Amino acid sequence: MADRSAQARTRKRFARRQWARRWLTWRYIVVVVVVVLLIGFAVYSVYFSPWLQVQGVDVTGNSQVSDAEIIRTADVPEGGALAKVDLDAIAVRVRALPAVKSVDVSRKWPHDVRIDVVERTPVAVVARGDGYVDLDEEGVTFNRLAHPPAGLPLVETGAAAEPSALEEAAHVVAALPDDISSLVDHVQVDTVDEILLVLHDGRQVKWGSADQSDEKAQVLLALLDRKAQVYDVSVPGMPTTH
């Protein structure tokens, strides 16, 4: 009788061990199945479901270019999966706008594309045909204007002036301190080395190129108290007046 009880207990322990081994195997299978299902659900949710589709565009940082123009240029495909949107392509299109200096495009979960714009800052204006355009410190023209705005000098280019000369003039204007830029009526540009500042009172400053602009500005400020019609600071170590 005792032997039968011992055998029964042995069989039960063996059965429990067998069941534990099978459960251990099935447990790993169940875990793998659950993980696969979760990954599949996540992929479906992000790329194929209607829950994370593009529904709008959020534009920030712009004042010269309207939201409508940026959104039209960005051409964000609404209704598709937000995860599939080509952010680099959108950035390239928006960056092509003349007034846009740089742009960052990102996803704004769950439904929007965010476009952060940095616009160009005008330092002068340039006559173009029957109007004007803004000029930034890099020599890039943008924003067509009917009239030159107050507070910005006019840059006049000679007939033979190359684009590099206009860029050099932009560097000069951007480097001028406020106490000099406020005196400037317009800037005449013929070549990269022949840039002339014409002051509001008619006096002229031969500036040369944009090299050593800080030093030239200091020398000019010291010379302006002298009565003269022309101030030549193109070589700041050897200025002249006449």
C-alpha positions in Angstrom: 0.0 0.0 0.0 2.8 2.3 1.0 4.6 1.5 -2.3 1.5 2.4 -4.3 1.2 5.8 -2.5 4.9 6.5 -3.1 4.5 5.6 -6.8 1.4 7.8 -7.0 3.3 10.7 -5.5 6.2 10.1 -7.8 3.9 10.1 -10.9 2.3 13.3 -9.7 5.7 15.0 -9.2 6.7 13.8 -12.7 3.5 15.1 -14.2 3.9 18.5 -12.5 7.5 18.7 -13.8 6.3 17.8 -17.3 3.6 20.4 -17.2 6.1 23.0 -15.9 8.4 22.2 -18.8 5.6 22.5 -21.3 4.3 25.8 -19.7 7.8 27.2 -19.8 8.0 26.5 -23.5 4.5 27.8 -24.2 5.2 30.9 -22.1 8.0 31.9 -24.4 5.8 31.3 -27.4 3.0 33.4 -25.9 5.5 36.2 -25.1 6.8 36.2 -28.6 3.3 36.2 -30.1 2.3 39.1 -27.8 5.4 41.1 -28.7 4.8 40.5 -32.5 1.2 41.6 -32.1 2.2 44.8 -30.3 4.8 45.6 -32.9 2.3 45.0 -35.7 -0.3 47.1 -33.9 2.3 49.9 -33.5 3.3 49.8 -37.1 -0.3 49.8 -38.2 -1.1 52.7 -35.9 1.9 54.9 -37.1 1.9 54.1 -40.8 -1.5 52.9 -41.9 -4.2 53.8 -39.4 -6.4 57.0 -39.5 -5.3 57.9 -36.0 -2.0 59.6 -36.9 -2.7 61.2 -40.2 -1.7 64.7 -41.2 -4.4 67.2 -40.5 -2.7 70.5 -40.4 0.5 72.6 -40.7 1.8 74.9 -37.9 4.0 77.8 -39.1 6.1 79.9 -36.7 8.8 82.6 -37.0 7.5 84.3 -40.1 6.4 87.9 -40.5 7.4 88.9 -44.0 6.0 85.8 -45.7 2.4 84.9 -44.9 1.3 81.5 -43.4 -0.7 80.9 -46.5 2.3 81.3 -48.8 4.5 79.1 -46.7 1.8 76.4 -46.5 1.2 76.6 -50.2 4.9 76.3 -50.9 5.5 73.5 -48.4 2.8 71.4 -50.1 2.4 69.1 -47.2 0.3 66.0 -48.2 -2.7 66.1 -45.8 -4.5 62.8 -45.1 -1.5 60.6 -45.3 0.5 59.1 -42.4 2.4 61.7 -40.4 5.3 59.3 -40.1 5.7 59.0 -43.9 5.9 62.8 -44.5 9.2 63.7 -46.2 10.4 66.5 -44.0 13.6 67.2 -46.0 11.6 67.8 -49.2 9.3 70.2 -47.4 12.3 72.1 -46.0 13.8 72.4 -49.5 10.6 73.8 -50.9 10.2 76.4 -48.2 13.8 77.4 -48.2 13.4 78.3 -51.9 11.3 81.3 -50.8 13.6 84.4 -51.2 12.8 85.8 -47.8 13.5 82.6 -45.9 17.0 82.2 -44.6 16.6 78.9 -42.9 13.9 76.5 -42.0 13.4 73.5 -39.6 10.5 71.1 -40.3 9.4 68.5 -37.7 6.4 66.3 -36.8 4.0 67.7 -34.2 2.3 64.6 -33.0 -0.4 63.4 -33.4 -1.6 65.3 -36.5 0.5 68.3 -37.6 3.7 69.2 -39.4 5.6 72.1 -37.8 7.5 74.6 -39.9 9.9 76.9 -38.0 11.1 79.7 -40.3 14.0 82.2 -39.9 13.6 85.1 -42.3 16.2 87.3 -43.8 16.8 90.7 -42.2 17.2 93.6 -44.6 20.2 95.9 -44.1 19.6 98.0 -47.3 17.5 98.3 -50.4 18.4 98.0 -54.0 16.7 99.6 -57.0 15.3 97.0 -59.4 13.4 98.2 -62.5 10.5 100.5 -61.3 10.7 99.3 -57.7 13.1 98.1 -55.0 14.2 94.9 -53.3 15.5 94.3 -49.8 19.1 93.3 -49.4 20.4 91.2 -46.5 23.9 91.0 -45.0 24.8 88.1 -47.2 24.0 90.0 -50.4 20.8 88.2 -51.1 17.9 90.2 -52.5 14.3 89.5 -51.6 10.9 91.1 -51.0 9.9 93.4 -53.9 8.9 96.9 -52.7 7.1 99.8 -54.3 9.0 102.4 -52.2 12.2 102.2 -50.1 11.5 102.0 -46.4 12.7 104.6 -44.0 15.8 103.8 -42.1 17.6 101.6 -44.7 20.2 103.0 -47.0 19.8 102.6 -50.8 22.5 100.7 -52.6 23.1 101.8 -56.2 25.1 99.5 -58.5 27.1 100.6 -61.5 26.4 99.1 -64.9 29.4 96.9 -64.7 29.0 95.8 -61.1 29.0 92.0 -60.6 26.9 90.1 -58.0 30.0 89.8 -55.9 30.2 93.6 -55.7 26.6 93.8 -54.4 27.5 91.1 -51.8 30.5 93.1 -50.7 28.4 96.2 -50.3 26.0 94.3 -48.1 28.9 93.2 -45.9 29.9 96.9 -45.6 26.4 98.1 -44.7 25.9 95.3 -42.2 29.3 96.2 -40.5 28.5 99.9 -40.1 27.9 101.0 -36.5 24.6 102.9 -35.8 26.3 106.3 -35.5 27.6 106.0 -39.1 24.7 104.1 -40.7 22.3 106.8 -39.5 24.4 109.3 -41.6 24.3 107.3 -44.8 21.9 108.2 -47.5 23.0 105.7 -50.1 25.9 103.5 -51.1 27.4 103.5 -54.6 29.0 100.2 -55.8 31.1 99.7 -58.9 33.4 96.8 -58.0 34.2 94.9 -54.8 37.0 97.4 -54.1 35.1 100.5 -55.1 32.4 101.2 -52.5 31.4 104.7 -51.8 29.2 106.0 -48.9 27.2 109.1 -49.7 26.0 110.9 -46.5 22.8 112.8 -46.1 24.6 116.1 -46.3 26.3 115.2 -49.6 29.8 114.3 -48.2 31.3 111.1 -49.5 33.3 108.3 -47.9 35.6 106.2 -50.0 35.3 102.9 -48.2 37.0 100.4 -50.6 36.1 96.8 -49.9 34.5 95.3 -46.8 37.9 94.3 -45.3 38.8 96.0 -42.0 35.3 97.6 -41.8 35.5 97.9 -38.0 38.8 99.8 -38.2 37.6 102.0 -41.1 34.5 102.9 -39.0 36.7 104.0 -36.1 38.9 106.1 -38.4 35.9 107.7 -40.1 34.3 108.7 -36.8 37.6 110.5 -35.9 37.7 112.3 -39.2 34.1 113.5 -39.5 34.8 116.5 -37.3 37.2 117.7 -40.0 35.6 119.9 -42.7 35.9 118.1 -45.9 33.9 116.9 -48.9 35.6 113.5 -49.3 36.9 111.1 -46.6 39.0 108.3 -47.9 39.3 105.4 -45.4 39.9 102.7 -47.9 43.3 102.2 -46.4 42.5 102.9 -42.7 46.2 103.2 -41.7 46.6 106.1 -44.2 43.3 108.0 -44.3 42.9 111.2 -46.4 40.4 114.1 -46.7 39.9 116.8 -49.2 
